[in-house]
Amino acid sequence: MEAPWLDRLCAVYESYREKATAVVKNRKPGQGLFGLGRQPADDPCHDAFVEELERLLSDFAASGPESAAVRGVLDHVYHWPTAHRKPPSMYWMLIAVHGLTLDLIPLLGREDAAALRTQYAADYPRWERLPVQKCVLAALEAGEQ
């Protein structure tokens, strides 16, 4: 994968991690309890992350990347939640954005799709998978065919 794409992707994720962590760290005691006040999950940083990542992935797809580059991007997106489980509001968003990768999966070669599917299935056990993760796994399996 070309370094500029990887650098941009890493910067988007790091920026989001910093903002989401700061939201939790800077909230007032009791804020969000019993539905009073804003929850960390309500912060606009989450929506901004989704929009920025969606733009980046769209631009990346339009650049006509090779399978190895796509695998690198997807590996990064899929691995981040396993390495960054806190705060929970960020973790769940990191899982949710896996749905943004569905248009990239058909750009993978069979071997890359198989390798990603194997790792994804190991990282996210069947009993923990959310619907978006089941869709990603199904798309990766279809890419192996």
C-alpha positions in Angstrom: 0.0 0.0 0.0 1.3 3.4 -0.8 2.5 5.3 2.3 0.3 8.3 1.8 -2.9 6.2 2.1 -1.6 4.4 5.1 -0.5 7.6 6.7 -3.9 9.2 6.1 -5.7 6.2 7.5 -3.6 6.1 10.6 -4.0 9.8 11.2 -7.8 9.5 11.0 -7.8 6.7 13.5 -5.3 8.3 15.9 -7.2 11.6 15.8 -10.4 9.9 16.6 -8.9 7.9 19.4 -7.5 11.1 21.0 -10.9 12.9 20.7 -13.0 10.0 21.9 -10.7 9.4 24.9 -10.7 13.2 25.7 -14.5 13.2 25.7 -14.6 10.5 28.4 -11.7 12.0 30.4 -13.2 15.5 30.4 -16.8 14.7 31.3 -18.2 15.9 34.6 -18.8 13.4 37.4 -22.3 12.0 37.1 -22.8 13.3 33.6 -24.9 10.9 31.6 -26.2 9.0 34.6 -29.9 8.2 34.6 -30.1 9.8 31.1 -29.2 13.2 32.4 -26.8 15.2 30.3 -24.8 14.0 27.3 -23.4 10.5 27.0 -19.9 10.1 25.6 -21.5 8.2 22.7 -23.5 11.4 21.8 -20.3 13.5 21.1 -20.0 14.8 17.5 -16.5 13.3 17.2 -18.0 10.0 16.4 -20.0 11.2 13.4 -17.1 13.3 12.3 -14.9 10.1 12.3 -17.4 8.2 10.2 -17.6 11.0 7.7 -13.9 11.4 7.4 -13.3 7.7 7.1 -16.0 7.3 4.5 -14.4 10.0 2.4 -11.0 8.4 2.8 -12.2 4.9 1.8 -14.1 6.3 -1.1 -11.1 8.2 -2.4 -8.9 5.1 -1.9 -11.3 2.9 -3.8 -11.5 5.4 -6.7 -7.7 5.4 -6.9 -7.8 1.8 -8.4 -5.8 0.1 -5.7 -4.3 -3.4 -6.0 -5.4 -6.2 -3.9 -2.4 -6.0 -1.5 -3.1 -2.3 -0.8 -6.8 -3.0 -0.2 -5.8 -5.8 2.2 -3.5 -3.4 4.1 -6.3 -0.9 4.5 -8.9 -3.5 5.5 -6.5 -5.1 7.9 -5.9 -1.8 9.7 -9.7 -1.1 9.9 -10.5 -4.6 11.1 -7.7 -4.8 13.6 -8.2 -1.4 15.4 -11.1 -2.5 17.6 -9.2 -5.5 18.9 -6.4 -3.2 20.1 -8.5 -0.3 21.3 -11.4 -1.5 23.4 -11.7 1.6 25.6 -13.6 3.8 25.8 -16.6 1.7 24.9 -18.3 4.5 22.9 -15.2 4.5 20.6 -15.0 0.7 20.5 -18.5 0.2 19.2 -18.0 2.9 16.5 -14.8 1.2 15.4 -16.9 -2.0 14.9 -19.7 -0.1 13.2 -17.4 1.4 10.5 -16.5 -2.1 9.3 -19.7 -1.6 7.2 -17.9 1.1 5.3 -15.5 -1.4 3.9 -18.0 -3.6 2.1 -17.3 -1.8 -1.2 -13.6 -2.5 -0.9 -13.9 -6.2 -0.4 -14.6 -7.1 -4.1 -11.3 -5.4 -5.0 -9.5 -8.2 -3.1 -7.9 -11.2 -4.7 -8.8 -14.7 -3.5 -5.8 -15.2 -1.3 -6.1 -11.8 0.3 -9.8 -12.3 1.0 -9.1 -15.7 2.5 -6.4 -14.4 4.7 -8.5 -11.5 5.9 -11.5 -13.8 6.5 -9.4 -16.2 8.6 -8.0 -13.4 10.7 -11.4 -11.7 11.0 -13.1 -14.9 12.2 -10.4 -15.4 14.8 -10.5 -11.8 16.0 -14.3 -11.8 16.3 -15.7 -15.0 17.7 -19.1 -16.1 16.4 -20.9 -15.5 19.6 -19.7 -11.9 19.8 -20.4 -10.9 16.2 -22.7 -8.0 15.4 -24.8 -7.9 12.2 -22.2 -5.7 10.4 -19.5 -8.2 11.2 -21.6 -11.0 9.8 -21.9 -9.0 6.6 -18.2 -8.4 6.4 -17.4 -12.1 7.0 -20.0 -13.1 4.3 -18.4 -10.6 1.8 -14.9 -11.9 2.6 -16.1 -15.5 2.1 -17.7 -14.6 -1.2 -14.3 -13.0 -2.2 -12.7 -16.4 -1.7 -14.9 -18.0 -4.3 
